[in-house]
Amino acid sequence: MENKMPKMNRRVFLRHAVITAGSVALQGLVARGARADA
């Protein structure tokens, strides 16, 4: 495994991580809302 990553790859990876975390949080909120409605 290489420790040194190009800046572009790191930025893309960070953005991907943020988007993934955001979508997971959104899914959790939607699931909680659906459970509250039921």
C-alpha positions as CSV (number, residue, x, y, z in Angstrom):
1,M,0.0,0.0,0.0
2,E,1.3,3.5,-0.9
3,N,1.1,6.1,1.8
4,K,1.6,9.1,-0.5
5,M,-1.5,9.9,-2.4
6,P,-1.8,12.5,-5.2
7,K,-3.8,15.6,-4.0
8,M,-6.5,15.1,-6.5
9,N,-7.1,11.5,-5.5
10,R,-7.2,12.5,-1.8
11,R,-9.7,15.3,-2.6
12,V,-11.9,13.0,-4.6
13,F,-11.7,10.4,-1.8
14,L,-12.7,13.0,0.8
15,R,-15.6,14.2,-1.3
16,H,-16.7,10.6,-1.8
17,A,-16.5,9.9,1.9
18,V,-18.5,13.0,2.7
19,I,-21.2,12.1,0.2
20,T,-21.4,8.5,1.5
21,A,-21.7,9.7,5.1
22,G,-24.4,12.2,4.1
23,S,-26.4,9.6,2.2
24,V,-26.1,7.1,5.1
25,A,-27.3,9.9,7.5
26,L,-30.2,10.7,5.2
27,Q,-31.2,7.1,5.0
28,G,-31.1,6.9,8.8
29,L,-33.3,10.0,9.1
30,V,-35.8,8.6,6.5
31,A,-35.9,5.3,8.3
32,R,-36.5,7.0,11.7
33,G,-39.2,9.2,10.2
34,A,-41.0,6.1,8.6
35,R,-40.8,4.3,11.9
36,A,-42.3,7.3,13.7
37,D,-45.1,7.5,11.2
38,A,-46.0,3.8,11.5
